[in-house]
């Protein structure tokens, strides 16, 4: 809505909606680990409020702390913080995609003996003997309840694929 002086009037409902969004943003930040929270470079009072929120277990106390954090966050410009959060989401999605690729290779190598040649063609600078041994061990344990060698193969493949 615009008044006669061409200034935008924000309704009370819109202010509440924005406040809830900022509170939710603060809650999401508090769910991150300390190293990622430090990337935001918040003032010390906001950083302390986030750390306090991480420590609280009571739901009602958490709700009050989220409201307090939202109040503090409304006092600063959050455009850079939104960009940092978006960057963290993108990097997390990329990590998930890499894990899916590793899982796909692991499953294919265990189930299909011919796929090892395709893997070696794609990643030629690897220790072929240890890879073959890990695949063989994972194939042998396929019917058992312990996925020890399958996990070991996953770690080997992840190191190979991520460093490539």
GUTOR-135070 format. One line per 5 residues: their letters; for each residue x, y, z of N, C-alpha, C. Coordinates in pm, whole numbers. Layout:
REM residues N
a = X/Y/Z/X/Y/Z/X/Y/Z; ...
This chain:
REM residues 164
xxxxx = 84/-116/0/0/0/0/89/124/0; 46/227/-72/124/352/-81/35/467/-35; 86/554/54/7/667/102/24/785/8; -32/900/46/-31/1018/-41/109/1076/-63; 204/1046/24/342/1096/9/429/1000/-70
xxxxx = 371/900/-135/440/798/-214/539/716/-132; 509/697/-4/590/609/79/513/479/98; 586/371/96/523/241/106/488/211/251; 364/173/273/319/137/407/315/-15/414; 384/-69/512/389/-214/529/286/-253/634
xxxxx = 201/-346/598/96/-388/690/155/-466/806; 77/-473/912/119/-545/1032/137/-694/1001; 50/-747/917/59/-888/878/189/-915/803; 227/-824/714/351/-840/639/473/-832/730; 468/-744/829/578/-734/926/591/-863/1006
xxxxx = 477/-921/1047/481/-1047/1121/536/-1160/1035; 496/-1162/909/543/-1265/817/695/-1255/799; 744/-1133/782/889/-1113/769/962/-1153/896; 902/-1120/1009/962/-1155/1138/973/-1307/1152; 870/-1379/1114/871/-1526/1122/979/-1584/1029
xxxxx = 994/-1526/910/1096/-1573/816/1236/-1554/875; 1259/-1439/937/1390/-1412/996/1415/-1505/1114; 1311/-1531/1194/1326/-1625/1306/1360/-1764/1255; 1293/-1807/1149/1321/-1939/1091/1463/-1944/1036; 1507/-1835/975/1644/-1826/924/1743/-1839/1039
xxxxx = 1717/-1771/1150/1804/-1781/1267/1807/-1922/1324; 1692/-1990/1325/1687/-2128/1373/1769/-2220/1284; 1760/-2200/1152/1839/-2282/1059/1989/-2258/1079; 2026/-2136/1103/2167/-2105/1128/2214/-2179/1253; 2131/-2182/1356/2171/-2246/1482/2187/-2397/1466
xxxxx = 2130/-2455/1362/2144/-2599/1339/2276/-2634/1271; 2348/-2534/1222/2477/-2557/1158/2584/-2581/1264; 2699/-2635/1221/2808/-2650/1318/2879/-2515/1336; 2958/-2507/1440/3022/-2381/1479/3106/-2321/1366; 3181/-2406/1295/3268/-2355/1188/3187/-2286/1079
xxxxx = 3070/-2342/1046/2987/-2280/943/2920/-2153/995; 2884/-2152/1123/2823/-2032/1181/2923/-1916/1177; 3050/-1946/1201/3153/-1841/1201/3169/-1778/1063; 3132/-1849/956/3140/-1793/821/3053/-1669/805; 2945/-1662/882/2852/-1550/869/2908/-1419/925
xxxxx = 3008/-1429/1012/3073/-1312/1072/2971/-1216/1135; 2882/-1274/1217/2784/-1193/1289/2851/-1116/1402; 2788/-1006/1447/2838/-939/1568/2834/-1035/1686; 2911/-1005/1789/2926/-1099/1901/2795/-1128/1972; 2705/-1029/1983/2579/-1054/2053/2491/-1154/1977
xxxxx = 2492/-1147/1845/2414/-1241/1764/2479/-1379/1768; 2611/-1382/1757/2682/-1510/1764/2655/-1579/1898; 2659/-1502/2006/2632/-1558/2139/2489/-1609/2148; 2394/-1537/2090/2254/-1580/2093/2236/-1711/2016; 2309/-1726/1905/2303/-1850/1827/2361/-1965/1908
xxxxx = 2474/-1943/1971/2537/-2047/2053/2446/-2085/2170; 2384/-1986/2232/2290/-2014/2341/2173/-2099/2291; 2124/-2068/2173/2014/-2145/2115/2055/-2290/2092; 2178/-2312/2051/2227/-2448/2029/2229/-2528/2159; 2249/-2461/2271/2262/-2529/2400/2128/-2561/2466
xxxxx = 2023/-2490/2427/1893/-2503/2495/1822/-2631/2451; 1765/-2703/2549/1692/-2826/2521/1540/-2809/2535; 1497/-2721/2620/1354/-2701/2645/1289/-2633/2524; 1176/-2686/2480/1109/-2630/2362/1061/-2487/2384; 1004/-2459/2501/954/-2323/2525/1071/-2224/2534
xxxxx = 1180/-2267/2594/1297/-2179/2603/1358/-2158/2464; 1358/-2263/2382/1408/-2250/2245/1325/-2148/2168; 1194/-2157/2185/1104/-2065/2114/1135/-1921/2153; 1153/-1895/2282/1186/-1760/2327/1321/-1715/2272; 1418/-1806/2271/1552/-1771/2221/1547/-1743/2071
xxxxx = 1466/-1820/1996/1451/-1796/1852/1390/-1658/1829; 1292/-1621/1911/1232/-1488/1899/1334/-1379/1929; 1415/-1401/2031/1520/-1304/2066/1622/-1294/1953; 1663/-1408/1900/1758/-1409/1789/1700/-1337/1668; 1572/-1361/1640/1506/-1292/1529/1508/-1142/1548
xxxxx = 1486/-1097/1672/1489/-953/1703/1627/-896/1672; 1731/-970/1714/1868/-924/1688/1899/-922/1538; 1854/-1025/1468/1882/-1035/1324/1810/-926/1244; 1692/-883/1291/1620/-777/1220/1693/-643/1226; 1784/-629/1320/1857/-503/1337/1976/-489/1244
xxxxx = 2013/-596/1172/2129/-589/1083/2086/-624/941; 2174/-593/846/2150/-627/706/2183/-775/686; 2086/-853/640/2104/-998/627/2133/-1043/483; 2150/-951/391/2170/-991/251/2293/-1080/234; 2402/-1046/300/2523/-1129/290/2501/-1265/357
xxxxx = 2428/-1265/468/2401/-1391/540/2316/-1484/454; 2217/-1428/382/2135/-1511/294/2220/-1573/182; 2314/-1496/130/2403/-1548/25/2492/-1660/78; 2543/-1643/200/2628/-1747/260/2547/-1875/281; 2423/-1860/330/2339/-1977/353/2309/-2049/222
xxxxx = 2285/-1972/118/2258/-2032/-13/2382/-2107/-63; 2499/-2049/-42/2623/-2116/-80/2643/-2246/-4; 2608/-2248/124/2619/-2370/203/2523/-2478/153; 2403/-2436/112/2306/-2532/57/2358/-2593/-72; 2413/-2510/-158/2465/-2558/-286/2581/-2655/-265
xxxxx = 2672/-2623/-172/2785/-2712/-148/2738/-2844/-87; 2635/-2840/-4/2580/-2963/53/2516/-3049/-56; 2447/-2985/-149/2385/-3059/-260/2492/-3123/-349; 2600/-3052/-373/2708/-3109/-453/2771/-3229/-384; 2785/-3221/-252/2841/-3332/-175/2748/-3454/-183
xxxxx = 2619/-3431/-176/2522/-3540/-187/2531/-3604/-326; 2544/-3523/-430/2557/-3576/-565/2682/-3662/-579; 2793/-3617/-521/2916/-3695/-526/2898/-3829/-455; 2830/-3827/-340/2806/-3951/-267/2720/-4047/-347; 2623/-3994/-421/2539/-4080/-505/2621/-4144/-617
xxxxx = 2712/-4069/-673/2798/-4123/-778/2885/-4235/-722; 2941/-4214/-604/3025/-4317/-541/2942/-4442/-512; 2820/-4423/-458/2733/-4537/-429/2698/-4613/-557; 2673/-4541/-664/2639/-4605/-792/2755/-4691/-840; 2877/-4635/-835/2995/-4711/-878/3015/-4834/-790
xxxxx = 3000/-4816/-659/3019/-4929/-568/2921/-5042/-600; 2793/-5007/-615/2692/-5108/-645/2719/-5176/-779; 2761/-5097/-878/2789/-5154/-1010/2912/-5245/-1006; 3016/-5203/-934/3137/-5285/-926/3113/-5416/-851; 3027/-5413/-751/2997/-5535/-676/2912/-5631/-758
xxxxx = 2817/-5577/-832/2722/-5664/-903/2770/-5706/-1043; 2860/-5630/-1104/2899/-5658/-1242/3052/-5663/-1252; 3106/-5780/-1279/3252/-5796/-1288/3313/-5720/-1405; 3235/-5697/-1509/3287/-5627/-1628/3299/-5476/-1607; 3237/-5424/-1503/3239/-5279/-1483/3373/-5228/-1430
xxxxx = 3457/-5316/-1380/3587/-5272/-1327/3674/-5214/-1439; 3665/-5271/-1559/3742/-5218/-1671/3696/-5076/-1704; 3565/-5055/-1703/3511/-4922/-1731/3558/-4821/-1623; 3560/-4866/-1498/3604/-4778/-1389/3752/-4744/-1404; 3834/-4845/-1436/3978/-4822/-1454/4004/-4731/-1574
xxxxx = 3924/-4745/-1680/3939/-4655/-1795/3909/-4510/-1756; 3810/-4492/-1669/3773/-4356/-1630/3870/-4297/-1527; 3925/-4383/-1441/4019/-4339/-1337/4146/-4423/-1347; 4234/-4393/-1444/4349/-4480/-1470/4459/-4477/-1364; 4473/-4372/-1289/4584/-4358/-1193/4545/-4410/-1055
xxxxx = 4511/-4537/-1046/4469/-4595/-919/4546/-4724/-894; 4542/-4768/-770/4601/-4896/-734/4500/-5005/-769; 4520/-5066/-885/4423/-5162/-937/4412/-5287/-850; 4524/-5330/-794/4524/-5453/-714/4440/-5436/-587; 4460/-5326/-516/4383/-5305/-392/4235/-5283/-423
xxxxx = 4206/-5219/-537/4067/-5201/-578/4002/-5336/-606; 4071/-5421/-681/4017/-5554/-712/3996/-5635/-585; 4089/-5624/-492/4076/-5697/-365/3955/-5649/-286; 3936/-5517/-281/3822/-5461/-209/3690/-5502/-274; 3686/-5504/-406/3565/-5548/-477/3538/-5695/-448
xxxxx = 3641/-5776/-453/3627/-5919/-427/3574/-5945/-285; 3630/-5875/-187/3584/-5889/-49/3438/-5847/-34; 3400/-5737/-100/3262/-5688/-92/3166/-5786/-159; 3210/-5849/-269/3126/-5948/-336/3106/-6071/-249; 3210/-6113/-178/3200/-6231/-92/3106/-6207/26
xxxxx = 3103/-6086/78/3019/-6058/194/2875/-6021/157; 2842/-6021/28/2710/-5976/-18/2595/-6043/56; 2604/-6171/88/2495/-6242/154/2494/-6228/305; 2598/-6172/362/2607/-6162/508/2540/-6034/558; 2525/-6025/689/2460/-5907/747/2558/-5794/775
xxxxx = 2688/-5820/769/2789/-5719/798/2841/-5656/668; 2819/-5525/649/2867/-5459/527/3006/-5398/541; 3094/-5463/616/3227/-5408/645/3305/-5380/516; 3315/-5478/428/3396/-5461/306/3327/-5370/205; 3196/-5367/209/3123/-5275/122/3153/-5130/162
xxxxx = 3159/-5106/293/3196/-4971/342/3340/-4938/306; 3426/-5037/318/3566/-5017/285/3581/-4981/136; 3508/-5053/52/3510/-5024/-92/3457/-4883/-118; 3352/-4845/-46/3295/-4710/-61/3400/-4604/-30; 3475/-4622/78/3578/-4524/116/3687/-4516/10
xxxxx = 3727/-4632/-43/3830/-4633/-147/3781/-4559/-271; 3657/-4589/-313/3601/-4525/-432/3582/-4374/-410; 3541/-4336/-291/3520/-4194/-263/3653/-4119/-274; 3759/-4177/-219/3891/-4113/-230/3934/-4099/-375; 3909/-4203/-454/3949/-4201/-595/3868/-4098/-673
xxxx = 3736/-4101/-656/3648/-4016/-737/3660/-3869/-697; 3669/-3840/-569/3674/-3700/-527/3809/-3635/-560; 3918/-3712/-553/4048/-3656/-586/4072/-3648/-737; 3989/-3715/-814/4008/-3714/-961/3964/-3583/-1021
